[in-house]
Amino acid sequence: MALGDVSANRTTTSVLLACLLLLWTAACGEPVEEGLVSLVRPGPVDRDLEDLREEGVLRILVTTDSTSYFLYRGTPMGYDYGLLKRFANQHELALEVVLVRDREELVERLDRGDGDVGAARLIPDYEAESGPAWTLALYETPPTLVQREGPPLGTPPVVEETLEEGPPGDRGFDPERIGMEPREIRARLLRRRSEVAGETVAVPDRSEYSERALELFDVEGDEVEVVEVEDEASYEALIRQVARGEVRLAASPRNLAALKESYFTNVVVYPTLGPTHPTAWAVRRNAPDLLAALNAFLAQDGELPRYDELYAKYFVDRQGYREREESEYLTSVTGRLSAYDDLLRQQAAQLGWDWRLLASQTYQESRFDPKAKSWAGAGGLLQLMPATAKQFEVANRFDPEENVEGAVRFIDWQLDYWEDKIADPEERLKFVLASYNAGHGHVLDARRLTEKHGHDPDVWNDVAYWMIQLSKKKYYTDPVVKYGYCRGLEPVAYVERILDRWAHYRNFVEGGVEVALQSAHDAPRSAR
């Protein structure tokens, strides 16, 4: 198959230019500008699985889309995200998500060490001798054509005025007036792969299909012109343009296109443009242990997880997909977390907090349900106990405004309490959150145990260990412990989950301010 102008090979151009600059430097002895030198890409950072274990973190480079990684009703979700979360848990690693726009940025940041695994619907090149190494395939799907059948979204049917002429001089032609049924003009549907020859097919800007169309599309006959749609980095956005009538033909992975077909009733997904291709994760070539561990994870029990419940959830369950797409709280699309965003934004300002942090805490407490009740008797959005509600002047814990306002007064009190005890603002935030969950008395007990055993009582990770020990009789009966037994694992997990979810919220929701970790005196708090 001959293809028309695909996107320029940016990598080749950059390398050639870099080589010319180096030759110029060698010949003339004149230095080149710093910005030009950066075109010469250094080798990948040296970091493998053992280094990740020492640090305790696995960083993944992902793009946002409706199946790989997204935010829905306050929860991070996605096939790639879910699988890598499982892998990280198996290796006792925290998972951090780093957003990238496209494959080019992903490979650059992978080499630079900004992330350790690339997961962005990548098509591997197992034969390449350079670039990233590739895991086993996650799944396989063919490229397919996406086209519109029926009128564009949001427009009335188009009438074929040429079917019947009105009376002489009558320019207000009305087919219903003369007994005709309105008929819509429909573009000819392409039903066979051979019919795509000679057509123009759109692909997302800098996508896998734009860079590798020649080897992925198998269309016989005249050349197919593949064009990139600028500023559209996702297949979902491009398919939406097809549904709206802004683009006539587009290419997409079939498993994703089939989901969009179930959502956009005027979109059809055929014919296939080529054979199935694998999708895999990318790893630095100098990280063989990480690659081996990922492959062992993917091949566990002798079968790849392509057909497991995660694949079914994100690629097969069309009803679940439609519910997410139609929801006001598909945050990665709408930017909304809950029905209480405005309230949380307003009240977080009283603390000088990033409102997305308060939102993350609210989700942890009640999943944004103002009627939520706990087994211990806490209630409302931020789960106030009756005694706490009374102390902070909350008459009705199940009224969203009263609940959040009272909880903010309680948090403000905790901020004041810990201000002169924990100097580092990042550490202080963790102590405040733990105290909200378990009470500051139990946190003080954990600090005393920490100090008694020679660790740092001002560092949350040290205190967290001894917090967990407070569920054991040997420790909650220690003479330095004043408040007795505590389900210590609960506040430790509470802090970790809120901060982790806050990072996801910052990936998708605009308008936050990074002041939550400042000193109490640096951030304005009207409740002080």
N, C-alpha and C positions, 0 to 999 in steps of 0.2 A: 504494500500500500504506500502510495506517495502522499505525504501530508504537506499542507501549505505552511505558511509562516507560523511556527509555534513561537513561544517566548524566547528571547535571546538567552544564550547560555551565559548566565551571569558569572558563574564560577570560573569558567574558562577565560572569560574576559578579564576578571580580576587577577587570575594567576599570570596571564600573559603580561598585563600591565606591571605587576609586581616584578616579574623577571626583567622587564625592560628597565625598571627603576634601579634594580640591583646592578645591571650591566652599566648603566650610566654612572652610578657611584664608583664602580670599580675603574672605569675608564677615565673619569674626570676628577675623581677624588673629592667631589662636591657632595655634601650631605643632602638628602632629600627631606622634604617636610615630614613632620611627625605623622600627619594624617595619611600621607601616601605610604609611609612605611607600614602602617597598620594593615595594608592590603596583603602583606606577607603573613599568612596565618601561621602561628607557632604550632608546635606539636601538641597533642592532647595532654591535659594535665594527668599526672601519674596518681591515680586513686582507684583502688579496687575494693573488693568486698570487705577485707579485713579493716581497711581504713574507714569504711562506712560504719562498721561495727564499733570501732573505737569512738567515733563521733556520735553514733546512735541515731543517725538520720539517713534516710534515703530520699533524695530529691528527684522528682520526675518532671520532665518537660512535656507539656501537653498543650493542645489547642482546645478551645471550647467549642463543642457542638452537642447535638441532642442525644448522642450515644456514648461518646468517649468520656466527657467530663462536663458537668453542668450543675446548677444549683436549683433545687425544686423544694418549695415549702420549707425553706430554711435548712435543707439537708444537701450536702455534696453527694452527687451520684454519678454514675456512668460505668460503662463496661471496662474500659482501661483503668479508670480510677479504682473500681471495685476489685479487679484482679490484683493490681499492684498494692492495694491496701492489704489484701490477704497475704501477699508475698512479704510485705514489710512486717506484718504481725508475726508471721512464721519465724522471721529472723530477728524479732524483738527490736525493730527499728521504727522510729517515728517517721511518718510520711509527710513530706512537704511538696506542695505543688507550685511549679513555676510556669507561668503562662508564656507561650510563644505564639507568633503569628503564623509561621509557615515552616516548611521543612528546612529552608536555607538558614533561618534564624536558629532553629532547633539544633542543627549540626554544629553551627558555630558555638553555641552556648554549651553544648555537650562537650566539645573539645576544651572549652575554657573552664569547665568544671562547675558551671552554674547549675547543672543537673547531672544525674547519673544514668537515667533511662529516658529515652525519647519515645513518647506514645502519642502519635498524632495521625492515626490512620495511614501509616507509612507502608509503602510498597518496597520490600527489600530487594537488594541486588546482591544475591549470594555469591556471584562470580567476581564482583569487584575486588581489586587488590588494595584499594585505598578507601577512605571514608570510614563510616562506622561499621562495627560488626552487628550481625543480626541474630535475633532469637529465632526459635522455631516459630512457624506460622501460628497465629491466633485463630484465624479463620480464612476462608477463601471466598471471593465473590467476583463476578465478572463486571466489566464496565458496561453500562447500559445507556440507551438514549432516553431522555425525558422530554416529552412534548405535550402540548396542550390540546385537549379535545373539548370543544364548547367555548362559551364566551369567557373573557378574562374575569377574574374576581372583581366584584363590585361594579360591573357594568351591565346594562340591559342587553338583550340579544340584538345583534346587528341585522337589519332587514335588507334583503336583496331587492333594491329598488328597480333593478333592470328586468324583473320578472313581468311587470305590467306597467304600462304608461298611464298616467292620469289624463283627464280631459285637457285639451289645448289651453295653455296659459295657466294651468293649475300646478303651482309649484309646491303646494302643501300636500304632497302625495301621502295617502293614508291607506295601506293595504287592507285594514279591517273595514274601511268604509265601502270597499267594493267586494267584500266577502272573502278576502284572502287571509290566510293564516300567516303571521310573521315567521320568517325563516332566517336562521342565523347563517352567516357565511363562515365556514370552517376551513381552516388550512388543511391541505392534504396530509393525512397521517402516513408516516413511513412505517411499513410493516415488516420489511425484510432488511437485513444488513446491507445488501447490495444497493438498496434505494438511498442509503445515506451518502453514497458517492456523489461528489459535486456539491454537497451541502456545507453550510457553515455551522459548526458546533461550538457552543460556548463552554468554557470550563472556568472554575474559580481562579482568581489571580494567584500565581505562584503555587498552584496545586500540583499534586503528583501527576495528574492527567495532562497538565500543560507541559510538564518537563519530560514525560515519558510516553507521550501519545503514540509515537512511532512503533514502539514495541508492544503497547497494550491494546491498541485498536487494530482490528483485522478487517478492514473494509476494502473490497476489491473494486477495481475500475478507476474512475477519475479521482483526483486528489480531493481530500476532505480538508477544509480550512478550519483549523482549531484556533479559536481566539480566546484570550483571557479577558474576563470581565473585571476591570479595575475596581479596587476597594471592596471586592466581594471575596473574602478569604474562606468561605465555607460553601459546601455543596447545598446545604439547607437554604441559605440565602439565595443562591442561584435558582434553585427549584421554585422558590417563592416568586422570583421574577418571571419564570415560565408561566406560573399560574396567573400572574397579573397581566400577562401578554406583553411584557417588556422584552422578553427573550423568546425566540421561537423554539430552538433546539439546544439542549444542554446534555452534557455527559455527567454521570454520577456512578459511584459504586451501587450495585443493584440492591444490596440488603438495606442500604439507607434510602434509596429511591423508592423502594416498596413501602417503607413506612410513610414517606411523604405522600405517596399515592393514596394511602388510606385516609390521609388528612385533607388533601386538596382533591376534591371530587372531579375537577376538570383537568387533572393531570394523568397521563398514561405513561407506563414505563416499558417500552420495547422499541426496537429490537435490541438484543445484546450487541455490543460493538467488538467483542473479542473474547478470548477464553478467560476462565477464572484466574485471578491473581491472588497471591497471599497478602496478608497484612501482618506485620511483625513489629517488635520493639527494637530500637537502636541502642547500642552500648558502645562505649569507647573500645577500640581494638586492644588497648593495653590494659583492659579490665577482664581478663579471661575467667577469673573466679566468679565475678558477678554474672557474666554471661552463662557460665556453667550452672550456677545456682538458679537463674531464671529459667533455663531450659529444663532443669530437673523439676522445677515447680510446674512448668507448663505440661510436662510429660508424665506427671505423677499418675500412678496407677495404670501407666501404659497408654493413656489416652489424653489427647489435648482437650482443654476445657471449652472448645468451641461450641459444644452443644449443651453445656451445663446451664444451670438456672440463671446465671448472669447473662449469657448470650440470649436465652429465651426472653428474659425480662426486657432487654434493651433492643433486640432486633426482631423478635417474633411476636410479642404481646402488643398488637396494634391498638387494642382498646386502652391499655395503659399509656401508650405513646400519645394517643389523641387526648386523653385526660390531661397529660402534662402540657401538651401544646396549647390546649384551650384554657389553661389555668392562668389566672392573674398573677399567680405566685411562681411561675417558671422564671425565677429571678435572673437567670442568664439571658433572658430575652426582655422581660418587662422591667427589671431593676427593682422590683418590689419583693420584700421578704414576707410581710404579713399585713393584716388589716390595721396594725398598730404602729406602723413605721413613723408616722408623723408624731404620735405621742412619745415614742421612744426617742426620736430625734430631739424633740423639745426638752424632755426631761434629762437626757444625757448632757445637754448643754449646762444644766445646773451643776453638774460635777466637773465640767471641763473634759468629759470623756468623748471619745469617738463613739457615736451612737451605734455603730455596728457592733461594738463590744457589748454594750448594754443589750442589744438585740440577741447576740449570741448567748448571753446569760439568760435572757428571757426564754429562748428556745430550750435551753438546758433545763430550766425549771418547769416549763409547762407546755412546750411545743406551741406556744402562742395561743393556748386555750385559756380564756379568762375564767372558765368554770372548773379548771383542773383542781383536784384534791389529792393529797398524798396520804399514805398510810399513817403518817405521824400527825396529821391534822393540819398541815400547811395548805393554803389555798390561794387561787388567783394566778395571774400572769407570772408574778415573781414569787409565788409560793410563800406568803407571809404566815407565820404562826400566829395564833390569836394573841399571845402575849406581846409579840413584836408589833403587831398591828395596833394594839392599844397604846404601846409606848410611843409609836410614831404617828398617832392620831389618824388612824385609818378606821372609819366606821364600818365600811363595807368592803371586805377583802376581794369580793368578786366583781366589784366595779373596776373596770380597767384603769381609769384615770386615778382613782383613789389608791389602787394597789401600786401602780408604778410610782406615783408621787411619794407614797409612804416608803416604798423600797429604796427609792433614791435618797430619802432622808436617812435611812438605815445605812446605806452604802457610804454616804457622806460622813456619818458618825464613825464608821470603820476607817475611813481615810484619815480622819483626825486622830483616831486612836493609834494607828500604826505609823503616823508621820514621823515621830521622833524616835521610833524603835528600829525601823528599817530604812537606812539611808538611800539605798539604790532604788529608784522609782520602778524599775522593771520587776525587781524582786518584791517590792512592796505591794504591787498589784496582785501578785499571787497570794500573798498573805491575806489581803483584803477579801479576795474571792473565797479562799478556804474558810475564813472566819464567817462569811455570809452563810456558807453551807453548814459548818459544824459548830460554829460559835467560837469566839476568840479565846475562850478559856481552854478548850482542847488544843488549839493551836499553840497557846503558851506552854501547855504541858509538853507538847512535842518539841518545842524549842528548848525547854529545860533538859529533856532527855538527850537532845542533840548535843547540847553543851557538856553535859555530864560524860558523854562517851567520846568527847574530843573532836566533835565535828563543828561546823560553822552554823550557829543558830540564826544567822542573817541570810543564809542561802537556802532558798526553798527546796532545791533538790536534796540537800542534807536533811532538812526538817521533814520532808515528805516521807523519807524512809522511816523515821521514828514516829511519824503520824500513823503509819500503817501498823507499827508495833503496838499501838495503844489498844488494839483489839485482843492482845494477849495478856493473860492475867499476870505473867511475870513482869510486865512493864506497866500496866495500868494500876498495879498496886505498889509501884516504886514510890519511895518517900517523896521524890520531887514532883510527883504527879498529884495535882490537887482536884481535878475534875473527873477522875475515874475513867471508866470504859468509854471507848469511842470507836465507831465503825470507821477506822482511819482510811481505809482504801477509798471510801466514798468521796471525801473532800479532795483527795489526791487526783482521782479520776475526774472530778468536777472541774478542777483548775485546768487540767490538761485538755479536756474536751472543749471548754469555753474558748481557750486561746487558740486551739487548732481550728475551730469553726470560725472564729473571728478572722483568721487568715483567709479562709475560703470566702467569707463575706466581702473582704477587701478586694478579692479578685473580680467580683461581679457587681458590687453596689457602689455607686458614686456618692460623694458628699460627706464622707467621714473626715475627721480631723485627727491627726496623730498627736494627741495630747494626753492620752490616758496614762502614759508612762512618765510624764513630767512630775517634777516636784509639786506637792500640793500647793505651795505658794506661787508656783509659776503659772498654774492654770486657774482661770477664774471659776469660782464655785460660789454661786449666790447663796447656797444653803449654809455656808460657813458662818 
